[in-house]
Amino acid sequence: MGRMKRQILIHPDPRLKKVAAPLPDLSDELRLLSDDMLETMYDAPGIGLAAPQIGILQRLIVLDCVKEDGEAPRPLVMFNPEIIAASDETQSYEEGCLSIPEQYAPVTRPAEVTARWMDRDGRAQQETFGGLWAICVQHEIDHLDGKLFIDYLTPMKRQMITRKMQKLKREMARD
């Protein structure tokens, strides 16, 4: 069975604000879902995607922050990811989100994080990420907790972006 692109939810959608359920164990169905998510992410194009963004409230994220041409892609699939350590040092990055298209804003987060997760084969993994990978893993795990990058912005900026998304959704509904 081939990979399938999924529909990405656009903010505001109540499902994006819900906390995703931990996965008790892995199944072939979940592995296929992770393949679909990678397909959807690459097609978007994006560098990360969380299951809630396609309407599935489970703790699963995919990411690939390799952006250099000619560099081999590094798709990561994380089941039940959690951040177990974060640096005191922070970095600010212009974040965007596939559920909030065309909108970007600087968000400050820990510059380095250590994450723990289960891979596609059910093996426990742990890695320390820096740079864009650190930003992305935090951004995607936020999705699992019902948090969007705009939640870090001022209420006024957040409302402005939300209004733009409501307008976009109306336009998409007409097309």
C-alpha positions in Angstrom: 0.0 0.0 0.0 1.4 3.4 -1.0 1.8 6.4 1.2 -1.2 8.7 1.5 -1.2 12.4 1.9 -3.4 13.6 4.8 -5.4 16.7 5.1 -3.7 19.2 7.5 -6.0 21.0 9.9 -5.9 24.8 9.8 -6.1 26.9 13.0 -8.5 27.7 14.5 -9.6 24.1 14.9 -10.6 22.7 18.3 -8.6 19.5 17.7 -5.4 21.5 17.6 -6.0 22.7 21.2 -6.5 19.2 22.7 -3.9 17.1 24.5 -2.9 14.0 22.5 -3.2 10.6 24.2 0.0 8.5 24.8 0.3 5.4 22.6 0.1 2.2 24.6 2.0 0.3 22.0 3.0 0.2 18.3 1.0 -1.3 15.6 1.4 -1.6 11.8 -1.4 0.9 11.5 0.6 3.4 13.5 3.7 2.7 11.4 1.6 3.4 8.2 0.3 6.5 9.8 3.8 7.7 10.4 4.6 7.0 6.7 1.6 9.0 5.7 2.7 11.9 8.0 6.2 12.0 6.5 4.6 12.0 3.0 2.3 14.8 4.0 5.1 16.8 5.7 7.5 16.6 2.7 4.7 17.5 0.3 3.6 20.5 2.3 6.6 21.2 2.4 7.5 21.3 6.1 10.1 20.1 8.5 7.8 18.7 11.2 4.2 17.4 11.6 2.3 16.2 14.7 -0.5 13.7 14.5 -3.1 16.2 16.0 -2.4 18.4 12.9 -4.1 15.7 10.8 -6.9 15.2 13.3 -5.4 12.2 15.1 -5.0 12.9 18.9 -2.1 10.6 19.5 1.4 11.3 20.7 3.2 10.9 17.4 5.4 13.4 15.5 7.6 13.3 12.4 10.4 15.6 11.5 13.3 16.1 9.1 15.2 19.4 9.5 17.8 18.6 6.8 17.5 21.6 4.5 20.8 21.6 2.6 20.7 20.5 -1.0 22.5 17.3 -1.6 22.4 16.4 2.1 20.6 13.1 2.8 17.2 13.4 4.4 16.9 12.3 8.0 13.3 11.5 8.6 12.6 10.9 12.3 9.5 9.3 13.6 8.8 9.7 17.3 6.2 7.8 19.2 5.4 9.2 22.7 8.2 11.8 22.5 9.1 13.8 25.6 11.7 16.4 26.4 13.7 15.2 29.4 16.3 18.0 29.5 16.6 21.6 28.2 19.4 24.1 28.2 19.3 27.4 30.1 20.6 29.0 27.0 17.8 30.1 24.6 17.5 30.9 20.9 14.9 32.8 19.0 13.7 31.5 15.7 11.1 32.7 13.1 8.7 29.8 13.5 5.9 28.8 11.1 3.4 26.0 11.2 1.7 23.9 8.5 -1.6 24.5 10.5 -1.0 28.3 10.3 0.2 28.7 6.7 2.1 31.8 5.6 2.4 33.2 9.2 5.8 33.4 10.9 6.8 35.0 14.2 9.9 34.8 16.5 9.6 32.3 19.3 12.3 31.9 22.0 12.9 28.4 23.2 15.8 26.4 24.9 18.7 26.2 22.4 19.3 22.6 23.2 17.0 19.8 24.3 17.3 16.1 25.0 14.3 14.1 23.9 13.3 10.5 24.6 10.9 8.6 22.3 10.1 5.2 20.8 11.1 4.6 17.2 9.2 2.7 14.5 10.6 -0.6 15.7 9.5 0.1 19.3 13.0 0.8 20.5 13.6 3.5 23.1 15.7 6.3 21.7 17.3 9.4 23.2 19.1 12.3 21.5 20.2 15.8 22.3 19.2 18.3 19.6 20.5 21.8 18.9 19.7 24.5 16.3 16.7 24.0 14.1 16.3 20.4 15.3 15.8 21.6 18.9 13.3 24.2 17.8 11.4 21.7 15.6 11.2 18.9 18.2 9.9 21.4 20.9 7.4 22.9 18.4 6.0 19.4 17.5 5.8 18.2 21.1 3.9 21.4 21.9 1.3 20.3 19.3 0.8 17.1 21.3 0.0 19.2 24.4 -2.5 21.4 22.5 -0.1 24.3 22.2 0.6 26.3 19.0 3.6 28.6 18.4 1.2 31.6 18.4 0.5 30.8 22.0 3.9 32.3 22.8 3.0 35.6 21.1 1.3 38.6 22.6 -2.5 38.4 22.6 -2.8 41.1 20.0 -0.4 39.3 17.6 -2.1 36.0 18.2 -5.6 37.5 17.5 -4.3 39.0 14.3 -2.9 35.7 13.0 -6.1 33.9 14.1 -8.3 36.3 12.2 -6.1 35.8 9.1 -6.5 32.0 9.5 -10.3 32.3 9.8 -10.4 34.4 6.6 -8.2 31.8 4.9 -10.5 28.9 6.0 -13.5 30.8 4.6 -11.7 31.3 1.3 -10.7 27.6 1.2 -14.3 26.6 1.9 -15.5 28.6 -1.1 -13.0 27.1 -3.5 
